[in-house]
């Protein structure tokens, strides 16, 4: 588990990123989300849907809400693997 202070530093690290939207902390978070979906069974995904978010997840969600550029990088990375898993599990039409 990553220390929460890393997520507090995320905005500063992101500002220091390059103009081509290279955000190491976003990539780490995206990889974690992808792994969560790839390693979960469909039943686990159904159960997790109603569970409350961790503080770490809530912090990342707030960062994504606050910065559209960071959000785009994150969503572009996770979209295909997560959508495919949701489709396989019947969570997407």
N, C-alpha and C positions, 0 to 999 in steps of 0.2 A: 504494500500500500504506500502510495506517495504521501509525503508530509503535506499538510494543507498549506503551509507557507509557500510552496511552489505555485499554488493556484493564486495566492495573493500577489505574487510577482508576475503573473501571467500578463497583465496589461503592459507593464514596463518591458517585458521581454518581447512582446508583440510589436511595440513601437520601434524597438531596435531591429526588427526584422527587415528583410530586403523589400524593395518595391514590388517584386513579383509574388508577394504574399507567401513567403516562406516562414511559417510559424511553427517552430519545433514543438511547443507545448500543445498547440492545436493538433498537430500530427500525433502526439502521444495520446491525447484524449480520444481522438478519432480511432486510433488503433485499438484502444481499450474498448470502445463501443462496438467496433467490428468484431473483436474477439468474443465479447459478451453474447452477441447474436449468433455467431458461428458455433460457439460451444454450448449454447442452450438448446434444450429440446423444445419442441412446439408447446408442450404442456408447461414447461417452465416460463416460456414467454407469455403465455396466457395468464399465469399466476403473477408474474412480475408487473403486468400491465396495471394492476390495481394497488401495487405496493407503493408506499411513499418514497420519494427520492432521498438519497443520502445528502449530507451537507456538501460533499465534493461535487455531486451531480448538480445540485442547486446552484452552486457557485459558477460552474461551467455554463449552465443554462443562462444565468444572468449575464455573463460575459458575451455569450452568443446573441442575446437580445440587444445588448448595448452597442454592438459593433457589427454592422452588416457585412463588412469585408471579411472579418474573421468567420462570421456565420457562413458565408459563401464557401470559404475554403473548407470548413468542417463538413458542411452538407455535401459538397462535391466529392469529398473523400468517402463518406459513409453511405451515400445514397444507394449505389448499386448493390453492395453486399447486404445491407440491411433490408432493402426492398425485396431482394430475391428470397431471403429467409422468411420475411413476413408473407410473401406470396405462397411459398411452400407450405407454410403453416396455416394458410387460410385466413390470415389476418388482413390481407388485402384482397380486393375483388379479383 
